[in-house]
Amino acid sequence: MTSNFGQQGPETAAKKLIGKMMIYGNTHAKILEAEGYPPMKKKRGVYHAILRMKPGDVYVPEFRNSLLLIIVVNGGRILIRSVEVGGAVVKGPGRVTKALGMTQTRARGSAHWIGGDTFEVRFSNNLK
């Protein structure tokens, strides 16, 4: 992501993602809904890995039999809730990851702005 994007609070950063284009592999998705969440209070559970991540990092945890797409920002995290892929609106965090072709739980990577209003999600490794 851009150097200042991840430094914004989660609510502000989530609003700025609306309308942006996200690329994962060969799939292009326009973000329709993103929700910002404050820092976590628990040091255990599905989001524990986020505590060790830096702004701009991406994490895909499994929660209630669905994979979620989380972008880490300063002071919290953003959940991608709805996108448009190939002209179809996809609603629901678990459906978003399916539409993007994300299948690996606990995948970890980063988001990179590649120009204009477009960023690419790249995974570097998996947590085990």
Steps between C-alpha positions, in 0.01 A plus 500: 500500500612859483719604788232715666199271439591254775572784741136611501247376752288200401174688440666766281706247305194275443303791350789583268505143364144527368511515119864391479602210275663199664690239300576149617655273240292546184192622688409869513248614761357841575456550875140587586506460878780496754472527877761632741553342840700633796804323646439161650499456873553121511838348441351167388257381238457528125639853473807444722742510204394858424671618818837428336416658164573848370270744318440389141533130582220262399375197692241235411374328816226239511197596707177300521593284199578801279821672402517874566715762328655734759724800426701626796513876565637711780270462796297210365393297201268513199270218394402493132125427507378548141651525151401504135671231291432467128186711526354290785460637851638266765380568855640342815862467611512123439353537152751776420798270560333224292435741212865607511618139500660514845509150646791489744413569861742711702661628180709804569622767262469865412308747286694705245369809319581454134362826370200728523223339703627143462686274738615140480486241777805272511557215741852427612460202735261311720483478876480151643 
